[in-house]
Amino acid sequence: MLAFRKDIMKNILLYCLFICILNSGCKKDFLGRAPISDTDTENFYRSPEDMLQAVNAAYSYLRENGQYGQTLYAVGEVASDNTEILDAQAGIDISQIDDFTTLTNNGLLDDMWNHHYKGILSCNAVIDRIGNVAMDEALKNRYIAEARFLRALMYFNMVRTFGDIPLVTKEILKPEEGYAYTRNLSTEVYEQIITDLEFAAQTLPIRYAAADLGRATAGAARGLLAKVYLTRQNWEQAATQAKLVIDLGIYMLMPEYADVFAISNKNGPESLFEVQYKKGGYGLGSPFNNRFAPRQSGQLVSTIGAGTGHNHPTAEMASVYEVGDKRKEAAMAEGYQNGNQFVAVRYVKKYLDPALFEAGDADNNWPILRYADILLMRAEALNELGYTPNGEAFELLNQIRKRAGLSEKDATTLPDQVSFRDALAQERRVELAYENHRWFDLVRTGRALEVLGQKGENIQSHQLLFPIPQVQIDINPDQIKQNPGY
């Protein structure tokens, strides 16, 4: 029995260093894959080139199904009032999340746990091993900072989803070591996230040359810090970190909202950080073109391959866009044309690739942090610190509205802190729709139960956190306990 438990621990819980797929640098960017065998790892982590591959391996985990490939849009959007699953054949696991009937053996949450901890351990390997490598010290510190940024991002997603979680900050070399880890308090996890991001913000460059576009930057670290502080309701620090990003002077709102998501504008002037995808049969393309196309739409929406029917905008979501808001047309469609018949099935348009290489192989990146989000976070934090009629928070909000083709707000239309808070929440919803923010915004502002209850969702207070995957408890029942209510 012990041998069986060790094997599960090695393959499921924490121990993945010697089976991970590492990325290698390629001529045009850092997306290419190069597998490293178990034998090779004995002589790995010896050279600057080895460490580059190890850092790139950490980035690669962002594309996994348990991270931005699938689970994060299931949690961030489908669990919210933004999107829904219309057909149970789209998958039982994502349907459970949509209906708040999530079981402890949910496959998407199991993937989330596994793929995040594998990514975290990949980061830890870089941080622990690089000290012994003879290489340029500035480059060494940059690699450490990149790994700490990625570790912070992964822990941020995990702690917001599961609450208290094991905090692993060193490389695990033996499966038995995993049994020592219990669930750390979320406050401890947040302290580590902030420490990692501060190091990254102080160490990473502001920008990169073309070959390294897409890597974590100082602006990305500051932007994520702002979001962490906003989640913790530390309004002063959230406002400060957002201002530091603005003052870098290198980010801007693109003139047209639709251009933000154009494939030709990947890693553009509004982007702080994106998950990098590249189509072409390399195994690096993004799946959202097909995932978000309606089921039974054939190739009328996806162009190649079938649609999975994930992430349908709800009727209520479609109705919250103001008349004349340019963002609706860019973000979603009310249906599609099948010959002379219009099929009224809403779907997300932000990630459609008109020149799809093959099914599930699109060129669209996934936006994690955008400059528009930074402006809205600072506006929210300033309002929470104290409402100022027609102050800076109004100016920031109106930058977003102006691009969307909407009229400006002022103290006449938003006369107090509460009305501004509501307007800000509305603006975040439509500006950042289908980018995995809505569920986390509802939870952090304390509005999830009220908003979803009004929409007829049978949500209970314990469901603001998701269940710990049962397999993790079965592996280590002395240390890992289930969230209440599951």
Stockholm file with secondary structure:
# STOCKHOLM 1.0

chainA/1-486         MLAFRKDIMKNILLYCLFICILNSGCKKDFLGRAPISDTDTENFYRSPEDMLQAVNAAYSYLRENGQYGQTLYAVGEVASDNTEILDAQAGIDISQIDDFTTLTNNGLLDDMWNHHYKGILSCNAVIDRIGNVAMDEALKNRYIAEARFLRALMYFNMVRTFGDIPLVTKEILKPEEGYAYTRNLSTEVYEQIITDLEFAAQTLPIRYAAADLGRATAGAARGLLAKVYLTRQNWEQAATQAKLVIDLGIYMLMPEYADVFAISNKNGPESLFEVQYKKGGYGLGSPFNNRFAPRQSGQLVSTIGAGTGHNHPTAEMASVYEVGDKRKEAAMAEGYQNGNQFVAVRYVKKYLDPALFEAGDADNNWPILRYADILLMRAEALNELGYTPNGEAFELLNQIRKRAGLSEKDATTLPDQVSFRDALAQERRVELAYENHRWFDLVRTGRALEVLGQKGENIQSHQLLFPIPQVQIDINPDQIKQNPGY
#=GR chainA/1-486 SS CHHHHHHHIIIIISCCGGGCCCBCCCSSCSCCBCCCCTTGGGGCSCSHHHHHHHHHHHHHGGGSIIIIITHHHIIIIITTTSEECCCGGGCHHHHHHHHTCCCTTCHHHHHHHHHHHHHHHHHHHHHHHGGGSCSCHHHHHHHHHHHHHHHHHHHHHHHHHHSSBCCCCSCCCSGGGGGGCCCBCHHHHHHHHHHHHHHHHHHSCSCCCGGGTTSCCHHHHHHHHHHHHHHTTCHHHHHHHHHHHHHTCCCCCCSSGGGGGCGGGTTCTTEEEEECCBCSSSSBCBSHHHHSSCTTCTTTTTSSSCCCCCCEECHHHHHHSCTTCHHHHHHEESCEEETTEEECCCEECTTCCTTCSBTTBBCCCEEEEEHHHHHHHHHHHHHHHCCCTTSHHHHHHHHHHHHTTCCCCCTTTSCSHHHHHHHHHHHHHHHSTTTTCHHHHHHHTTCHHHHHHHTTCCCCGGGGSCCCCHHHHHHCTTTCCCCTTC
#=GC SS_cons         CHHHHHHHIIIIISCCGGGCCCBCCCSSCSCCBCCCCTTGGGGCSCSHHHHHHHHHHHHHGGGSIIIIITHHHIIIIITTTSEECCCGGGCHHHHHHHHTCCCTTCHHHHHHHHHHHHHHHHHHHHHHHGGGSCSCHHHHHHHHHHHHHHHHHHHHHHHHHHSSBCCCCSCCCSGGGGGGCCCBCHHHHHHHHHHHHHHHHHHSCSCCCGGGTTSCCHHHHHHHHHHHHHHTTCHHHHHHHHHHHHHTCCCCCCSSGGGGGCGGGTTCTTEEEEECCBCSSSSBCBSHHHHSSCTTCTTTTTSSSCCCCCCEECHHHHHHSCTTCHHHHHHEESCEEETTEEECCCEECTTCCTTCSBTTBBCCCEEEEEHHHHHHHHHHHHHHHCCCTTSHHHHHHHHHHHHTTCCCCCTTTSCSHHHHHHHHHHHHHHHSTTTTCHHHHHHHTTCHHHHHHHTTCCCCGGGGSCCCCHHHHHHCTTTCCCCTTC
//
